[in-house]
Amino acid sequence: GLIFYDTKVTVMNRVLNATVQRTADHAAPEITLDPLEIVGGEIRSSENSYFCQAARQLGCVPSSQLCVKLASGGDPTYAFNIRFTGEEVHGTSGSFRHFLWQVCKELQSSSLSLLLLCPSSAVNKNKGKYILTPSPITYAEEQLLHFFGQLLGIAIRADVPLPLDLLPSFWKTLVGEPLDPDVDLQEADILTYNYVKKFENISDETELEALCAEIASQHLATESPDCPNKPCCKFTYLSLTGEEVELCPRGRHIPVGWENKDVYAAAIRSLRMRELQTPECMTAVRAGLGSIIPLQLLTTLTPLEMELRTCGLPYINLEFLKAHTMYQVGLMETDQHIEFFWSALEMFTQEELCKFIKFACNQERIPFTCPCKDGGPDTAHVPPYPMKIAPPDGAAGT
């Protein structure tokens, strides 16, 4: 927290350029994607998704081939080139950025099971935010998580912000910061947080009985073995993936009482914290990321800075875009139709602005910082900077 973000990014960029492993005399790896596999946005099986098609083909490419220098200039060098079956595309930049956009859509949909919508979004808190799916992983899932980590590193080297909405707990775990058992639990699963708090704040046995009766009415509790009519909770709880798990050995047979209610609350809290940290999944993601960028760089970044560097800002700063716009062949900022253009954009909602950026340069987000800082022409720009506005081709009309 003692170093300015811009300073960290400058150092990070120097290190990334010093750790290039694929030089100009090596051809970029190329992958072929079949858009017909996902016609109409319907992905019938996850193997057909762009994510899995790419993971399969890049699985046999050494990661050193994906470590390129930071993207700069109009048609930058990217980690790999993409060819779409049956389509003819000029340059490699647009199809690469479209691929990253599509992959983020797949990751945040039901077609892939690597990410899970956080439970809080069911009650309108952190709506649309995701966490890693906490579950024992198969070898195939480990490979996909490794590829997910590589994509985070590839996007950083390409300076294309990924439109991913992940909870802060993901970025904390990625940069190796401990989670806060109160704040992070509340962010991810407010219902469980409130449930735990109820047990922690009970002052007498009557309240405990009333709470168990309330839970029993929601079918989460069973009758006490000692008093058949008295409802009680057992040492079990639902995992984030919806399975009932025992909080301790033989938990299904241990009723929650006045003596052990605090142990019960603490056990639920630690279950959730373990699920949010997902050590097995995170190890695979970090291994993938570490094969593209040096992991030591993450030690200087806060979780929020890591998110900004990887995903940019989820909104478009129009003033920033205006400062990075070039007018070509005799056009000026004061021309009437240019003024109309900017006032039209100023009336757009954020969602419409994202669609405009997607239309203009095939990505939904714009980088948080730019090599030239305060605007103006610069050879190090990557799309959408500088945005170029040119006169129409051919005969001039009204």
C-alpha positions in Angstrom: 0.0 0.0 0.0 3.0 2.3 0.1 3.6 2.4 -3.6 1.5 4.2 -6.2 -0.4 1.9 -8.6 1.1 3.6 -11.7 4.6 2.9 -10.2 3.8 -0.8 -9.7 2.4 -1.1 -13.2 5.6 0.5 -14.7 7.8 -2.0 -12.7 5.5 -4.9 -13.7 5.6 -3.9 -17.4 9.4 -3.8 -17.3 9.6 -7.2 -15.7 7.0 -8.6 -18.2 9.1 -7.3 -21.1 12.3 -8.7 -19.6 10.8 -12.2 -19.2 9.8 -12.6 -22.9 10.5 -16.1 -24.1 9.0 -16.0 -27.6 10.9 -13.6 -29.9 10.0 -12.2 -33.3 11.7 -15.0 -35.2 9.3 -17.6 -33.7 5.9 -18.1 -35.3 3.0 -17.6 -33.0 1.1 -20.8 -32.0 -2.2 -20.9 -33.9 -5.5 -22.4 -32.8 -8.6 -23.1 -34.9 -12.0 -22.6 -33.4 -15.3 -23.7 -34.9 -17.9 -21.0 -34.4 -20.6 -23.5 -35.6 -20.1 -25.4 -32.3 -21.7 -22.5 -30.4 -24.3 -21.3 -32.9 -27.0 -19.2 -31.3 -25.1 -19.0 -28.1 -26.3 -22.5 -27.3 -23.3 -24.6 -26.1 -24.7 -28.1 -26.1 -21.7 -29.6 -24.3 -18.8 -27.9 -22.5 -16.3 -29.6 -24.8 -17.6 -27.4 -27.7 -17.0 -24.1 -25.9 -14.3 -21.9 -27.1 -12.6 -22.3 -23.7 -12.4 -26.1 -24.0 -11.5 -26.0 -27.7 -8.6 -23.7 -26.9 -7.5 -25.5 -23.8 -7.3 -28.8 -25.8 -5.2 -27.2 -28.6 -2.9 -25.2 -26.3 -2.4 -28.1 -23.9 0.6 -29.3 -26.0 2.1 -25.8 -26.6 5.0 -25.1 -24.2 4.0 -22.1 -22.0 7.2 -20.3 -23.0 5.7 -19.9 -26.4 2.9 -17.8 -24.8 5.2 -15.4 -23.0 5.4 -12.4 -25.4 6.3 -8.8 -24.9 3.5 -6.4 -23.8 1.2 -5.6 -26.6 1.7 -2.2 -28.3 0.9 -0.6 -31.6 -2.0 -1.1 -33.9 -1.8 -4.8 -34.6 0.1 -6.1 -31.5 1.8 -9.5 -31.0 -0.4 -11.8 -28.9 0.2 -15.1 -27.2 -1.5 -17.0 -30.0 -3.4 -16.4 -33.2 -6.9 -17.6 -33.8 -8.4 -18.8 -37.0 -12.2 -19.2 -37.2 -13.3 -22.1 -39.4 -14.9 -20.7 -42.6 -14.2 -17.1 -41.8 -11.7 -14.7 -43.3 -10.4 -12.1 -40.8 -7.9 -9.3 -41.5 -5.1 -9.1 -38.8 -5.0 -11.1 -35.6 -6.1 -8.5 -33.1 -9.9 -8.5 -33.5 -10.4 -12.2 -33.4 -8.1 -12.6 -30.4 -10.0 -10.0 -28.4 -13.3 -11.5 -29.5 -12.1 -14.9 -28.3 -11.2 -13.5 -24.8 -14.7 -11.8 -24.6 -16.5 -15.1 -25.6 -14.4 -17.2 -23.1 -15.4 -14.8 -20.2 -19.1 -15.2 -21.2 -18.6 -19.0 -21.1 -16.9 -19.0 -17.8 -19.7 -17.0 -16.3 -22.5 -19.3 -17.7 -23.8 -22.7 -16.9 -21.9 -24.3 -19.8 -18.7 -24.5 -17.7 -18.6 -25.5 -14.1 -15.3 -23.8 -13.0 -17.0 -20.7 -11.6 -20.1 -20.5 -9.3 -22.5 -17.6 -8.8 -21.9 -16.4 -5.2 -24.9 -17.3 -2.9 -25.3 -13.7 -1.9 -26.5 -12.7 -5.4 -29.7 -14.7 -4.7 -30.6 -11.9 -2.3 -29.4 -9.1 -4.5 -26.0 -8.6 -2.8 -23.0 -8.8 -5.1 -25.4 -9.7 -7.9 -23.6 -11.4 -10.8 -20.3 -12.0 -8.9 -18.6 -15.3 -9.2 -16.3 -17.5 -7.1 -14.3 -20.6 -7.9 -16.5 -23.7 -7.6 -15.3 -25.4 -4.4 -15.2 -29.2 -4.9 -12.6 -32.0 -5.2 -11.3 -31.6 -8.7 -10.6 -34.2 -11.4 -7.5 -34.2 -13.5 -9.4 -32.8 -16.4 -10.8 -29.9 -14.3 -7.3 -29.2 -12.9 -6.1 -28.8 -16.6 -8.9 -26.4 -17.3 -8.2 -24.3 -14.1 -4.5 -24.3 -15.1 -5.6 -22.9 -18.5 -7.9 -20.3 -16.8 -4.8 -19.1 -14.9 -2.8 -18.9 -18.1 -5.6 -16.8 -19.7 -5.3 -14.3 -16.8 -1.6 -14.0 -17.5 -2.1 -13.8 -21.3 -4.7 -11.0 -20.9 -2.2 -9.1 -18.7 0.5 -9.4 -21.3 -2.0 -8.5 -24.1 -3.4 -5.5 -22.0 -6.9 -6.6 -22.9 -9.1 -6.3 -19.7 -11.2 -9.4 -19.2 -14.9 -8.8 -18.5 -14.9 -11.1 -15.4 -16.9 -10.3 -12.3 -15.2 -12.2 -9.5 -15.6 -11.6 -5.7 -12.7 -9.9 -3.9 -12.1 -13.2 -2.1 -10.9 -14.7 -5.4 -8.3 -11.9 -5.9 -7.2 -12.0 -2.2 -6.5 -15.7 -2.4 -4.7 -15.2 -5.8 -2.3 -12.7 -4.4 -1.9 -14.7 -1.2 -3.7 -12.4 1.2 -5.7 -14.1 4.1 -9.5 -13.9 4.0 -11.5 -12.0 6.6 -13.9 -14.5 8.3 -16.5 -11.7 8.7 -16.2 -9.5 5.7 -15.5 -12.2 3.1 -18.2 -14.5 4.4 -20.8 -11.7 4.3 -19.7 -10.8 0.8 -20.0 -14.3 -0.5 -22.9 -15.8 1.4 -24.9 -13.3 3.5 -27.6 -15.9 4.4 -25.0 -18.2 6.1 -23.3 -15.2 7.7 -26.7 -14.2 9.3 -27.4 -17.8 10.3 -24.0 -18.1 12.1 -24.5 -14.7 13.8 -27.9 -15.9 15.1 -26.2 -18.8 16.9 -23.4 -16.7 18.2 -25.8 -14.1 19.6 -28.2 -16.4 21.5 -28.4 -15.4 25.2 -30.4 -18.3 26.7 -31.7 -21.8 26.0 -35.3 -20.6 25.3 -33.9 -18.5 22.4 -31.9 -21.5 21.1 -35.1 -23.6 21.2 -37.0 -20.9 19.3 -34.2 -20.7 16.7 -34.2 -24.5 16.2 -38.0 -24.4 15.8 -37.7 -21.7 13.2 -35.0 -23.7 11.3 -37.2 -26.9 11.6 -40.0 -25.0 9.8 -37.5 -24.6 6.9 -36.8 -28.4 7.0 -33.2 -27.9 8.1 -33.6 -29.6 11.4 -34.9 -32.9 12.9 -36.5 -33.9 16.2 -34.3 -34.3 19.2 -33.7 -37.9 20.2 -34.2 -37.2 23.9 -37.5 -35.3 23.5 -39.3 -36.4 20.4 -41.4 -33.3 20.0 -38.5 -30.8 20.5 -36.8 -29.8 17.2 -33.0 -29.7 17.1 -30.3 -29.0 14.5 -27.5 -31.6 13.8 -23.9 -30.9 13.0 -24.4 -30.8 9.3 -24.7 -27.9 6.8 -25.2 -27.4 3.1 -22.0 -26.9 1.1 -21.8 -24.1 -1.6 -22.6 -26.7 -4.2 -25.7 -27.8 -2.3 -24.7 -31.1 -0.7 -25.3 -31.8 2.9 -21.9 -32.2 4.7 -21.0 -33.3 8.2 -19.2 -30.6 10.2 -17.4 -33.2 12.3 -17.1 -37.0 12.4 -20.6 -38.5 12.8 -22.1 -35.0 12.6 -25.5 -36.3 11.5 -25.9 -37.9 14.9 -24.8 -35.0 17.1 -27.6 -32.6 18.1 -26.8 -28.9 18.6 -27.4 -27.9 22.2 -26.6 -25.0 24.5 -23.1 -26.4 25.3 -21.9 -26.8 21.7 -23.8 -24.1 19.8 -20.6 -21.9 19.5 -18.7 -24.9 18.2 -21.5 -25.5 15.6 -21.4 -21.8 14.5 -17.5 -21.8 14.2 -17.7 -25.1 12.2 -20.1 -23.6 9.7 -17.9 -20.5 9.4 -14.7 -22.5 8.8 -16.5 -24.8 6.2 -17.4 -21.7 4.2 -13.9 -20.1 4.6 -12.3 -23.4 3.3 -14.7 -23.4 0.4 -13.9 -19.7 -0.5 -10.1 -20.4 -0.4 -10.5 -23.6 -2.5 -6.7 -24.5 -2.1 -6.7 -27.2 -4.7 -8.4 -25.1 -7.4 -6.4 -22.0 -6.5 -3.1 -23.9 -6.7 -4.0 -24.9 -10.3 -5.0 -21.3 -11.2 -1.7 -19.9 -9.7 0.3 -22.6 -11.5 -1.2 -21.5 -14.8 -0.7 -17.8 -14.1 2.9 -18.5 -13.0 3.7 -20.1 -16.3 2.9 -16.8 -18.1 4.0 -14.1 -15.6 6.4 -14.3 -12.6 4.3 -14.8 -9.5 6.7 -12.7 -7.4 5.0 -9.6 -9.1 1.8 -10.4 -7.2 3.5 -9.7 -3.9 3.5 -5.9 -4.6 -0.2 -5.8 -5.7 -3.2 -5.4 -3.5 -6.2 -7.7 -4.5 -8.0 -4.6 -6.0 -4.9 -3.6 -8.0 -4.6 -7.2 -9.3 -8.3 -7.1 -10.4 -7.7 -3.7 -12.1 -4.7 -4.9 -13.9 -6.5 -8.1 -15.1 -10.1 -6.9 -15.6 -9.9 -3.1 -15.9 -12.9 -1.1 -14.7 -16.4 -2.4 -15.3 -17.4 1.0 -16.6 -16.3 3.2 -19.5 -14.7 6.6 -18.6 -15.8 8.8 -21.5 -13.4 11.6 -20.6 -10.5 9.2 -20.6 -11.6 7.9 -24.0 -12.0 11.5 -25.3 -8.5 12.3 -24.2 -7.2 9.3 -26.2 -9.0 10.1 -29.5 -7.2 11.2 -32.7 -9.0 13.1 -35.5 -7.6 12.3 -38.9 -7.3 14.1 -42.3 -8.6 17.6 -41.5 -11.2 16.7 -38.9 -11.3 18.7 -35.7 -12.8 18.3 -32.2 -14.9 21.4 -32.8 -16.6 20.1 -36.0 -20.3 19.9 -35.6 -20.7 16.2 -36.3 -17.9 15.4 -33.9 -19.7 17.3 -31.2 -22.9 15.5 -32.0 -21.0 12.2 -31.7 -19.7 12.9 -28.2 -23.0 14.3 -27.0 -24.7 11.1 -28.3 -22.2 9.0 -26.4 -22.8 11.1 -23.3 -26.4 10.0 -23.4 -25.5 6.3 -23.5 -26.0 4.1 -20.4 -22.9 2.2 -19.2 -24.3 -0.9 -20.8 -24.7 0.9 -24.2 -21.1 2.3 -23.9 -19.8 -1.2 -23.4 -21.6 -2.3 -26.5 -20.1 0.7 -28.4 -16.6 -0.3 -27.3 -17.4 -4.0 -28.2 -18.5 -2.8 -31.7 -15.5 -0.5 -32.2 -12.7 -2.8 -31.0 -14.2 -6.2 -30.0 -13.7 -5.9 -26.2 -16.1 -4.6 -23.5 -13.7 -3.0 -21.2 -10.9 -0.4 -21.6 -7.6 -0.6 -19.8 -7.4 1.3 -16.5 -4.2 3.2 -17.4 -2.5 4.0 -20.7 1.3 4.3 -21.5 0.9 8.0 -22.3 -1.0 8.8 -19.1 -2.6 12.1 -20.1 -3.7 11.4 -23.7 -2.3 12.2 -27.1 -0.7 10.1 -29.8 1.7 7.4 -28.6 3.1 4.3 -30.4 2.6 2.2 -27.3 -1.2 2.5 -27.4 -3.2 -0.7 -27.7 -6.9 -0.7 -28.8 -9.2 1.0 -28.1 -6.5 3.7 -27.7 -6.1 5.9 -29.6 -9.7 5.9 -30.9 -9.4 7.2 -34.5 -12.2 9.3 -36.1 -11.7 9.6 -39.8 -13.7 11.3 -42.6 -15.9 9.0 -44.8 -14.3 7.2 -47.8 -15.3 8.4 -51.3 -17.2 11.4 -52.3 -18.2 13.9 -49.6 -21.9 14.3 -48.8 -23.9 16.5 -46.5 
